[in-house]
Amino acid sequence: MIIKSCLTCKFHEIKLDGKDEMSHCQKENCWSRYSKCVLAKALEKYLKEESSQPERSFSALTHMYSRE
């Protein structure tokens, strides 16, 4: 699997793993899917998407009586 966000990184290279092309991180010397860089990018994307959603207020009363 080639990771799109790694294509612009200067440490990125493509290696064969059996028949498949895989993203490899030269900086961490591991497959990119296991690198800390991809982990940080994924977390950043997740937090960005979560924060863009409006905050929902939660009330126990609303939760219990919203079914009426």
Buried (B, 14 or more C-beta within 10 A) or exposed (E): EEBEBBEEBEBBEEEEEEEEEBBBBEEBEEBBBEBEBBEEBEEEEEEEEEEEEEEEEEEEEEEEEEEE
